[in-house]
Amino acid sequence: MLLLDIEAELSLWEHGRAVWREQHFPVAESAHHLARRLRSPEAGRENFALDSMQAEKGLLRFVNSDEGWRVGSVFTPDFCTSPVTWDVLAAQIKQLDRAVREGVAAMGIEPTFLSEPSQAASIG
């Protein structure tokens, strides 16, 4: 599966500084799964953890609290970002999706493979 072979550094930034960084993050696979999550009925309502074939479940986790959504990682269990609204989190996920698609296109690969065929045009 081509999704498994596209990696890049991913970092979480808060207040202008990187608070978490993963050097070999499976960006294409993650963008695919996160975009699917945004389209699911559970989007914005239930906690979720990124389930990757390349990395431990929870490499990225998204937890809703009374204050808003927080992002963390199983590798930094004592750290989560400051809370944000679902709209802010969804916008950041969409930005990641766009960046991955642009990077894949720059490699000469058609990025529609990141979405399921019936959903390929709905993310942008």
Backbone torsions as a table, in degrees:
resi	resn	phi	psi	omega
1	MET	NA	124.4	-177.4
2	LEU	-60.7	-31.8	-179.3
3	LEU	-55.2	-31.4	-175.5
4	LEU	-76.0	-16.2	-174.4
5	ASP	-100.3	7.4	-179.7
6	ILE	-113.9	108.2	-178.1
7	GLU	-123.9	156.7	175.6
8	ALA	-158.2	170.7	174.4
9	GLU	-76.3	135.9	173.8
10	LEU	-124.2	136.4	177.7
11	SER	-137.0	149.7	173.4
12	LEU	-100.9	130.8	-179.3
13	TRP	-116.0	141.7	176.6
14	GLU	-143.9	127.7	-179.6
15	HIS	53.8	40.7	174.4
16	GLY	80.7	8.8	178.3
17	ARG	-134.7	146.9	178.3
18	ALA	-73.7	126.7	-179.2
19	VAL	-110.1	-12.1	178.0
20	TRP	-156.6	140.9	-178.2
21	ARG	-146.7	135.6	175.2
22	GLU	-126.0	119.2	-175.0
23	GLN	-66.7	-43.3	-174.2
24	HIS	-115.9	60.5	-177.4
25	PHE	-80.2	132.8	-179.8
26	PRO	-74.7	78.8	-171.3
27	VAL	-65.7	-40.2	-178.1
28	ALA	-68.8	-47.1	178.4
29	GLU	-61.3	-42.0	-179.6
30	SER	-65.7	-44.2	178.3
31	ALA	-59.3	-41.9	178.1
32	HIS	-58.4	-50.9	-177.7
33	HIS	-68.9	-38.7	179.2
34	LEU	-67.7	-39.3	177.2
35	ALA	-63.4	-40.8	176.3
36	ARG	-61.8	-39.9	-179.6
37	ARG	-63.6	-39.7	179.5
38	LEU	-61.8	-28.7	-179.5
39	ARG	-88.2	-8.0	-174.0
40	SER	-81.1	157.5	177.5
41	PRO	-63.2	-23.0	-179.3
42	GLU	-80.5	-11.4	-175.8
43	ALA	-54.9	128.0	177.3
44	GLY	82.6	-1.0	-177.7
45	ARG	-119.1	-37.2	-173.4
46	GLU	-118.2	145.0	173.8
47	ASN	-59.9	154.1	175.1
48	PHE	-154.2	155.4	177.7
49	ALA	-124.8	138.3	177.7
50	LEU	-66.2	125.5	-179.5
51	ASP	-110.1	102.5	-174.6
52	SER	-108.6	146.4	174.0
53	MET	-73.7	-18.3	-176.1
54	GLN	-99.6	-15.8	-173.0
55	ALA	-138.3	165.6	179.0
56	GLU	-64.1	140.5	177.3
57	LYS	-58.0	133.4	-179.0
58	GLY	95.4	6.8	174.8
59	LEU	-47.8	-40.9	167.4
60	LEU	-125.7	135.1	176.3
61	ARG	-132.3	146.7	-175.7
62	PHE	-124.6	116.2	-172.6
63	VAL	-124.2	129.6	177.5
64	ASN	-90.3	135.3	177.5
65	SER	-129.1	177.1	177.6
66	ASP	-59.9	-29.2	-177.9
67	GLU	-86.7	-18.8	-177.7
68	GLY	140.2	-170.4	-177.4
69	TRP	-84.1	137.3	177.3
70	ARG	-122.6	147.4	179.0
71	VAL	-116.0	137.2	178.6
72	GLY	-151.0	-169.7	-179.4
73	SER	-142.5	148.5	175.4
74	VAL	-60.2	-25.4	-178.6
75	PHE	-81.0	-12.6	175.6
76	THR	-131.6	68.3	-172.2
77	PRO	-62.0	-22.7	-179.3
78	ASP	-91.7	2.8	-178.5
79	PHE	-122.5	135.1	168.3
80	CYS	-140.3	152.6	178.1
81	THR	-67.5	167.5	171.4
82	SER	-62.9	151.6	-177.5
83	PRO	-69.7	144.1	175.5
84	VAL	-134.3	162.0	176.8
85	THR	-71.2	163.0	176.8
86	TRP	-59.3	-40.1	-179.0
87	ASP	-60.3	-40.8	178.5
88	VAL	-66.8	-45.5	179.2
89	LEU	-62.7	-45.1	179.2
90	ALA	-61.0	-39.3	178.5
91	ALA	-63.6	-38.9	178.6
92	GLN	-68.5	-38.3	176.5
93	ILE	-63.7	-42.0	178.3
94	LYS	-64.8	-37.0	177.9
95	GLN	-64.8	-42.6	176.0
96	LEU	-59.9	-44.7	179.4
97	ASP	-58.7	-46.0	178.7
98	ARG	-61.9	-44.1	-178.8
99	ALA	-63.1	-41.2	178.9
100	VAL	-65.6	-44.3	178.8
101	ARG	-60.0	-42.8	178.4
102	GLU	-63.8	-42.1	178.9
103	GLY	-64.5	-41.1	178.6
104	VAL	-65.4	-43.6	178.8
105	ALA	-62.2	-38.8	178.8
106	ALA	-64.6	-23.0	176.6
107	MET	-82.4	-3.0	-179.9
108	GLY	86.8	17.4	-179.7
109	ILE	-109.8	133.8	177.4
110	GLU	-68.0	119.8	-173.6
111	PRO	-76.5	-1.0	179.9
112	THR	-64.2	-17.1	178.6
113	PHE	-65.7	-15.9	-180.0
114	LEU	-72.1	-19.5	-179.4
115	SER	-113.6	157.7	172.5
116	GLU	-65.8	147.5	-174.4
117	PRO	-49.8	-41.1	-177.3
118	SER	-76.6	-11.0	-176.5
119	GLN	-112.6	1.2	-170.7
120	ALA	-56.2	-34.6	-176.8
121	ALA	-91.7	-3.9	-171.1
122	SER	-92.0	-7.5	-175.2
123	ILE	-86.6	-51.4	-173.9
124	GLY	-31.8	NA	NA
